[in-house]
C-alpha cells in the first residue's frame, strides 16, 4: 500500500503555494504587542501570508493570558502618522 501524500491547501488570499518554515510573529493582545520567535508556520511563497495550526495559536494565546515571563523585552519606537505628515510639509 502506498503512503498517501498530504494535499497542500493553497493560500486563501492569492492561491499561492504554502511552505513549512519557522517565523518570527508579532502577536497583538489588547493594547500590547508580543513577539514570538521560532514559531512553526506555513508561509505563502507568493504573498507572504502566514498560517498557524490550532495548537501553535493556543500556545501563543496561553502564554499571553497566563503572563508567562518572556526571555527578553525590547523597546519599540512608535510614530503617529498624522504628525509625520505635518512634519514633512
C-alpha positions, 0 to 999 in steps of 0.5 A, a space after each residue: 500500500 502506498 503512503 498517501 501524500 498530504 494535499 497542500 491547501 493553497 493560500 486563501 488570499 492569492 492561491 499561492 503555494 504554502 511552505 513549512 518554515 519557522 517565523 518570527 510573529 508579532 502577536 497583538 493582545 489588547 493594547 500590547 504587542 508580543 513577539 514570538 520567535 521560532 514559531 512553526 508556520 506555513 508561509 505563502 511563497 507568493 504573498 507572504 501570508 502566514 498560517 498557524 495550526 490550532 495548537 501553535 495559536 493556543 500556545 501563543 494565546 496561553 502564554 499571553 493570558 497566563 503572563 508567562 515571563 518572556 526571555 527578553 523585552 525590547 523597546 519599540 519606537 512608535 510614530 503617529 502618522 498624522 504628525 509625520 505628515 505635518 512634519 514633512 510639509 
